[in-house]
């Protein structure tokens, strides 16, 4: 038995009610309730939906896959001496079972085993879009967890260097698929006003995986305990394989594949107690809909969208007709398609109209980059690419993810045991930054966090460089801690979820594949280049990274739009086209010619 949702309250209730009445005149009403005789004015627009336990638990479940990424990086960061045997195994180094305590590795073989995870991640990111578009976001994660489980078993049972490296490669592919699918799925099911909150769980999960992976590896000091540690992501995979099929699929994906009734049920489940008509219509508008059988594609698209948006919440007859795809209706539709399309549409009933499925185009990477899509997405694609590349060019790999990282360089010569603990502490101190971002991202906006993060990292890079040139090491360590803290306040979080906030559904898979693939490519490049630069000009390493972060600050200030509380259709409408400046403070200043104008101009740097 259903109950009525509470009416909107607060000082803005009158304005919200007026806006809602206007939206109901624009969009057919679709209510997430089981009642027909209800007062529609008492229902809130689902775009104003608040916190949802269903979405939160689904996000936490998906985050288990992301924890595996951080775990796989962190577990080898401090466990080389535990896993590797640099000399041939002798009788004292073997276990009574068939699994040796250590695996013989050369230095080059170990480097390959560590780095091949990123190679697998690149390949996984390349295929993530095709997998998620063919079987769905949720199902892609379920299948991918089977691959992650296989990689964990291979590493846990490894007896040779090749065997261990193969396991790292397989689990790397799974990590790449996760990076492409997890953010897309969470971004498509999250409420508009909470997208930043749920999207931030990706980086939070990576840091948690890094932290606990390193802690577990540090305590696997003898015997074959390291095998349990490296194979532990398989436990996360088993949990998701069992529970993820119980969650709903992304409504936007279901619309792309013409599963209208399933999409309706999924959206009603995610927005229980809200009027979802406007959100349903926006989901349809984000698709590239056309009909190959008619020349007036835009007209047909509008008619189909309006028909789909008008699906009643409790119309069992329509539901049955859509699910069974009645052959008589199909025959009638084919007959009417031989005459004028407008006459055909007017002759069809509601259920029959829903069976006239148009063609929904999915744009490729090259089409999107060249602006050959329904909306010219070149500017928005450029912003996503730059933000993803900045994650690696900010210098994080030089701090934590390489054996020659700055933390290791400073502490290892004096106290080899303190260097791994310092890496753990650096990860631990970043957790407050991420929790702070969870609170602020949907209040301050994406631009404010990005600008603050990039500006803070630029200052930290200057301090690290000054410490490396002149000392003391304590200043370098303090700047390293602060650098990773501010990294996780913006640059480490926003690029992962902003893709699904600015790219429509018809190009989302292409954009995600490109950006995630570039992330893994840059991860490989930085892991190769950082040791070379450190060997040649070690003091100048963070001068280079500081230059990138400073350049990124101005790029974000001038070109990256604000997406907080903005539907995708509005973002695309305002910022489609070639690359352009989204904020022009100097023009505003000259026009106003006053101190107040200066203040307003400075505020435009953070909001647009």
Secondary structure, DSSP 8 states (H G I E B T S, - for coil): ---------STTHHHHHHHHHHHHHHS---BSSS-SS--GGG--BGGG----HHHHHHHHHHHHHHHHHHHHHHTTTS-HHHHEESS---GGG--SSSS-SSEE--HHHHHHHHHHHHHHHHHHHHHHHHHHHHH-HHHHHHHHHHHHHHHHHHHHT--SHHHHHHHHHHHHHHHHHHHHHHHHHHHHHS-GGGHHHHHTHHHHHHHHHHHHHHHHHHH--STTHHHHHHHTHHHHHHHHHHHGGGS---HHHHHHTT-HHHHHHHHHHHTTTSB-HHHHHHHHHTSEEE-TT-S-HHHHHHHHHHHHHT--TT-HHHHHHHHHT-HHHHHHHHHHTTS-HHHHHHHS-HHHHHH---EEE---HHHHHHT-SSS--HHHHHHHHHHHHHHHHTTHHHHTSSTT-HHHHHHTTT-HHHHHHHHHHHHHHHHHHHHHHHHHHHHH-HHHHHHHHHHHHHHHHHHHHHHHHH--HHHHHHHHHHHHHHHTTTTTTHHHHHHHHHS-HHHHHHHHHHHHHHHHHHHHHHHHHHHHHHHHHGGGHHHHHHHHHHHHHHHHHHH----TT--HHHHHHHH-SS---S--HHHHHHHH-SHHHHHHHHHHTT--
